Amino acid sequence: MSQITPLEVEILFHMTELISESSGKIVYSDLEALTPEQYMKVITRKLTDIKAVQSPEQRSIFIQMLEQVYRFTLGSFAGAVGATAVYPIDLVKTRMQNQRSGSYIGELMYRNSFDCFKKVIRHEGLMGLYRGLVPQLIGVAPEKAIKLTMNDLVRDKLTDKKGNIPFVGEMFAGGCAGASQVIFTNPLEIVKIRLQVAGEIASAGQKISAISVIKELGFLGLYKGARACFLRDIPFSAIYFPVYAHSKRLLADENGYNSPLTLLVAGAIGGVPAASLTTPADVIKTRLQVAARAGQTTYNGVFDAARKIWREEGGKAFWKGAPARVFRSSPQFGVTLLTYEILQRLFYVDFGGIRPTGSEAQLPATASDLRSTNPDHVGGYKVAVPIFKGIESKFGLFLPKFA
């Protein structure tokens, strides 16, 4: 007899628990009576799952806190991956939004986003596209983590026992997520923006770094433009997360399962309306946070900035950098949410709460449903088939065949 693997022993013990809890033995009559539901429960079981509780009733305050720490950790990593993937687009977006017109001679440096992209590479090199990336990564981890964690937390509280949440509840959860992130977003972005536009100025041997920017601004200065940040982030998240959730549902297969590709597409779809509709607030925030140079208009608050931009540059100025913003936010959130959900599947911990929708196929109700199920979309099915064949040959068992 060939060597028995720990995985096969684990499956045997799990089958014993399911089939005959009283006797603790597997007999042939039990195998013949094995239902599709029991069979599917065995083959779809993820042996790497960790159970923090045995039942939802055991969800104490401490367990719920651990769940948020778990989500925050995964969200931090996901946010860093998403930000790095699209950072060059973010730099182009910032420079396009900061470009003034009509009030300063020689200010028009870039004709469009593509022209900006080419000039940055030509004059500052390839690494010029990543100016300010380090503080961005340091800050984006808690920023995206708190946004994802807060959205999940509020959605969980507003979701009923049947798994339904009203659309208003989805928007409220997203809005709470957007508001909670500003404490991290504002200091992060004001440093990032000043580093991103630093390459436009030919400074005489003066090197601008994140530390020098922080020293210049001080603690209160790091929250300059915070009102505009709230004005942008709350509606952004209130739009994004509901659109993402519904896109996931529409793109799921017949078994309710979302593949990695559909997660990426759903995340990208959600970013389009969210990023485009909140561009005016983003423009105002950028103008407030960038240090005005000689001859440029200065702004005193959100309404003053909006009024002066409208008077000097017209309504079109509020949509500067909109294409770059959409092309940045859409793939960034697609990559971020894809990474976040895949990490939850790979390192799943059962806290007795609500599992992410689309992370597993719905269990067929009958044997005929099981026969019609696409085996590619049943979690772990393809991996389980050879394992079950090995168990049959090594132990002389004949497991039921429903397909």
HELIX and SHEET records of a PDB file:
HELIX    1   1 PRO A    6  ILE A   19  1                                  14    
HELIX    2   2 TYR A   28  GLU A   32  1                                   5    
HELIX    3   3 PRO A   36  ILE A   43  1                                   8    
HELIX    4   4 PRO A   56  GLN A   58  5                                   3    
HELIX    5   5 ILE A   61  ASN A   98  1                                  38    
HELIX    6   6 SER A  113  GLU A  124  1                                  12    
HELIX    7   7 LEU A  126  TYR A  130  5                                   5    
HELIX    8   8 LEU A  133  LEU A  158  1                                  26    
HELIX    9   9 PHE A  167  ALA A  198  1                                  32    
HELIX   10  10 ALA A  210  GLY A  221  1                                  12    
HELIX   11  11 ALA A  226  LEU A  251  1                                  26    
HELIX   12  12 PRO A  260  LEU A  277  1                                  18    
HELIX   13  13 THR A  279  GLN A  289  1                                  11    
HELIX   14  14 VAL A  302  GLU A  313  1                                  12    
HELIX   15  15 GLY A  315  TRP A  319  5                                   5    
HELIX   16  16 ALA A  322  LEU A  346  1                                  25    
HELIX   17  17 ALA A  367  SER A  372  1                                   6    
HELIX   18  18 PRO A  375  HIS A  377  5                                   3    
HELIX   19  19 TYR A  381  PHE A  395  1                                  15    
SHEET    1   A 2 ILE A  50  LYS A  51  0                                        
SHEET    2   A 2 VAL A 349  ASP A 350  1                                        
END                                                                             
